[in-house]
């Protein structure tokens, strides 16, 4: 009489299928271990959206890098947790960069006030306007609402009907591009 496969046999078959590119094995791995990855991410990051993003990034990275997985070195869930920890660290680093950019944005408040009062040099105003014009259309709208209309991230998201994370991402990327093109250094911080 044939015996039922042992749990280790199932795990080995799942890992082998995953490495071989069997999408059913990816779906099974996701069903089994996405709650674990999500929980670890949520505990570290404290944000549901970020935890969801880390979970998605973990499984995408695992699937794309599945040829590098060695079942003899670790079990599949442990490998996935390792990938998740890297994604969590990346998210913490992203948050730190965003905080620095927010601080830089706050430091531009006197510049915005000077521009509004007409005290800002015409060349500076033209330079900033030119840099904003070089952004993609959606990023231009968001930056103009943030700088010229002085709206918060939440207000911009509501006005444009965009997710808050999208607004924050556009602002972060736009400020990074503008800072790089204008040659703003760390000394300005």
Secondary structure, 3 states (H helix, E strand, C coil): CCCCCCHHHHHHHHHHHHHHCCHHHHHHHHHHHHHHHHHHHHHHHCCHHHHHHHHHHHHHHHHHCHHHCCCCCCCHHHHHHHHHHHHHHHHHHHHHHHHHHHHHHHHCHHHHHHHHHCCCCHHHHHHHHHHHHCCCHHHHHHHHHHHCCCCCHHHHHHHHCCCHHHHHHHHHHHHHHHHHHHCCCHHHC
